[in-house]
Structure formats: structure tokens, C-alpha cells
Amino acid sequence: MALNSYKDLVVWQKSFELVKVVYKLSGQLPNYEAYGLVSQMRRCAISIPSNIAEGQQRHNLGEYKQFLGIAKGSAAELETQLLLCRDLHKKDIEIPLNLLLEVQKMLGSLNRKLEPKT
């Protein structure tokens, strides 16, 4: 199957779903976290599918890999914030964390597939 759009990428679809899950979870945090943890979690979550999309649309392998690297960095930041959410606010993060781990694995796999064949 030919790739017509970044929306065809399963990693983009999963990371898009992750954004929605993170928004729901972060909406349960106390109001005093609105400009702290909530804002940071949402920005990191949104950054993942956004960078996948931007990189794929550049139609340049080097730039694509660079944007996937940014998405991987945002995923690592989000993982840290989810752990803080669990520890500081006693929130259940099993669903978003499992989805995030799946996205992280898929990002690594996609990055490897983009490596030149030797």
C-alpha cells in the first residue's frame, strides 16, 4: 500500500490518539497545575504527531529523520511528565503510558527503516 499522507502512518494515528488521552488525563489535574504540568504534558503530546506529520511532508529523508528525532524527544519528555503525574497526583497512567511506549517503539522502528540500506 502506498503512503499518501502522514495520516496513513500507524505511528501518527497512535500518537494522535495519545494526544486525546493526555488531554483527558491532564484535565483531571488540579487547577494550580494549569500553567505547569498540564500545559507541558499537552505541548509534548501534541508535538509527537505534529513532528511526524511535518517531517513526512518535507519529502527530504534527512529532515524527516530530524523531525522523528524531535518526536522521540517529546515522547521522552511526556513519559517523564506522566510519571510525575502518577507520583505527585496519584493518577492512573497505565493507558497513556502503554500507548506512549508503543509510539516510542514505532518511532524507533520507523527511524530504522529510513536508514540507508548497506
Buried (B, 14 or more C-beta within 10 A) or exposed (E): EEEEEBEEBEBBBBBBBBBEBBBEBBEEBEEEBEEEBBEBBBBBBBBBBBBBBBBBEEEEEEBBBBBBBBBBBBBEBBBEBBEBBBEEBEBEBEEBBEBBEBBBEBBBEBBEEEEEEE
